[in-house]
Amino acid sequence: MERKKKKFPLHWQILVSLILAVLAGSFLPPLFVAEYVSWMGDIFLRLLKMLIIPLVFFSIISGISTVGSAGSLGRLGGKTILYYLTTSLFAILTGLILVNLIQPGVNAGIVIPEKLPELDATAGSLGETLMQMIPTNIVEAMASGNMLSVIFFAIILGFFITQLNEPHKTKLSSTFDALFELMMKVTHFVILLTPIGVFGIVAGVVSEQHDLLAVGETMGKYMLTVIAGLFFHAFVLLPLMVILFGRAKPYAHLKNMSAVLLTAFSTSSSGATLPLTMNAVETRSGVSKKICSFTLPLGATVNMDGTALYECVAALFIAQAYGIELGFAAQFTVVVTALLASIGAAGIPMAGLVMISIVLSAVGLPLEGVGLILAVDRILDMFRTAVNVWSDSCGAVIIAKTEGEELAV
Ligand code: ASP
């Protein structure tokens, strides 16, 4: 019995627990789920969150300290940013085309909400965001989970370790290596709990979504538009990029990532999934620690293809529902602001919904429109988060290949 269980692969375990969670969430009384089931998910999420900051910090320092020169660090950074921008833009364009073709909001006859939903929009300008990358107090940045600042500081430390004289250089880089290995060991342990965690989280989400059955035709069409776009991006566009630019096997990589993507789907958080992403991309697909540690934490924070696509579809859906015609210039503004919104969105549940206000205000759409899409956001969040994480992992594979690495995919 014991041996059999060990052979049951993690992604199947997660899938089974997902199905059980949907059943539990649908049939058990919500109060029972809240009291006796959700805690499993909370513990799992807390364990993951406990790992994120030290894992990112140590992995970047240990990865960057092996990069060597400023030139190769710059090249790696350039490729990473180019990949992030290109794939996010492709995702937005897919969304733009689909929402214009399907027109889910036209003649929708839905009641336009008059009250502004209470969302705490924290979006600043791009300049501000860039400025805030530099922490004034690294302890505070870590305490508040400000990922970009932590990444920035870790890159600086990692780089300057390479500039130290011996014996400090070797001593420090092997110490950070060891600390990174330590965090990975703990990660491996937490990963074993994924099926239980997923069960707790998904049962909780499903039991809170009872009104989803009442989703009308219009909202159904809107959801389908987003999901169709996400599927196209995940199963056609990104695999094509992996083949063309990485000369790697996208579907072998997808298989390696299956447990991770199911976790991203269940948790709706790229940030919380990051420890699993790093583990799978490195140990299963064979991307070096150097590239994983540089690209994946950054990706989980700024590269959100699924969110970018969703921002564009949601904004145009709201415009259609209000009967507001957006011309070429306005649609172009939507594309640009959707990109910025996806970069600014944090890797946490429903961050994308908050960022929608940037896109809406850029083209003068009423902010109350967010109220229209609120009810179905949690479900769409699951799909877009899985795409966000999938894109990060494809980026790591492509960049590793272009750097001449031999991978398992
Ligand atoms: N939940 C998404 C993520 O963590 C962000 C979003 O809300 O779009 O990747």
Residues whose N, C-alpha, C, O or C-beta is under 5 A from the ligand:
A	BS01	LIG	S268 S269 S270 G271 T307 A345 A346 G347 I348 P349 M350 A351 G352 L353 D381 T385 N388
